[in-house]
Amino acid sequence: MIESQSPSGCRRCGRPERNHFTWYTATGKHVYEPPTQTQIKARMLSRRASRRAENAAVEANSAVAARLRAAADLLASEDRPPSMSH
């Protein structure tokens, strides 16, 4: 899964408050700053989009796997000699 920022992560770097400490970034050394409401909403929408994309990929893979199993079963049944009934 693609890792996304926590909605409540730092305004500057996105790291969670509990693991933030002090970091050097392009904006310099800083302490945790709460995100803006706009950042929180954007991060939540990003996480939702990532989850939906991941779920769609899993569903597509499941459908492909089911088709492959069906094809393998069909091929296996064609390879079997006809059963003899008494």
C-alpha positions in Angstrom: 0.0 0.0 0.0 1.2 3.5 -0.7 1.9 5.3 2.5 0.1 8.5 3.0 0.4 11.3 5.5 -1.7 11.3 8.7 -4.5 13.9 8.4 -3.3 15.3 11.7 0.4 15.3 10.8 2.6 18.3 11.1 1.7 21.3 8.9 5.3 21.4 7.5 6.4 17.8 7.1 3.3 15.6 7.7 4.9 13.5 10.4 2.6 12.5 13.3 2.9 14.6 16.5 3.8 11.7 18.7 6.8 10.8 16.5 7.7 14.3 15.5 10.4 15.5 17.8 12.5 18.0 15.8 13.3 17.5 12.1 15.4 19.2 9.5 13.5 19.9 6.4 13.6 22.2 3.4 11.9 24.7 5.7 14.5 24.3 8.4 14.5 22.9 11.9 11.0 23.0 13.4 8.7 21.6 16.0 5.3 20.1 15.4 2.7 22.5 14.1 -0.9 21.4 13.7 -2.2 21.2 10.2 -4.7 23.6 8.7 -8.3 22.4 8.1 -7.5 22.5 4.3 -4.5 20.2 4.8 -6.5 17.8 7.0 -9.3 17.6 4.3 -6.8 17.1 1.5 -4.9 14.4 3.4 -8.2 12.6 4.2 -9.3 12.7 0.6 -5.9 11.5 -0.6 -6.1 8.5 1.8 -9.6 7.7 0.7 -8.6 7.8 -3.0 -5.6 5.5 -2.2 -7.8 3.0 -0.4 -10.3 3.0 -3.3 -7.6 2.4 -5.8 -6.1 -0.4 -3.7 -9.5 -2.1 -3.3 -10.2 -1.8 -7.0 -6.8 -3.5 -7.8 -7.6 -6.3 -5.3 -11.0 -6.9 -6.9 -9.5 -6.9 -10.4 -6.9 -9.4 -9.3 -9.5 -11.6 -7.7 -11.6 -11.6 -10.9 -8.5 -12.5 -13.0 -7.6 -15.3 -10.5 -11.2 -16.7 -10.8 -11.0 -16.7 -14.6 -7.6 -18.4 -14.5 -8.9 -21.1 -12.1 -11.9 -21.7 -14.4 -9.7 -22.0 -17.4 -7.4 -24.4 -15.6 -10.4 -26.5 -14.5 -11.6 -26.6 -18.1 -8.3 -27.6 -19.4 -7.9 -30.3 -16.7 -11.4 -31.7 -17.6 -10.4 -31.9 -21.3 -7.3 -33.9 -20.4 -9.2 -36.5 -18.5 -10.3 -39.6 -20.3 -14.1 -40.0 -20.5 -15.5 -41.8 -17.5 -17.0 -45.3 -18.1 -20.4 -45.8 -16.8 -21.7 -49.2 -16.0 
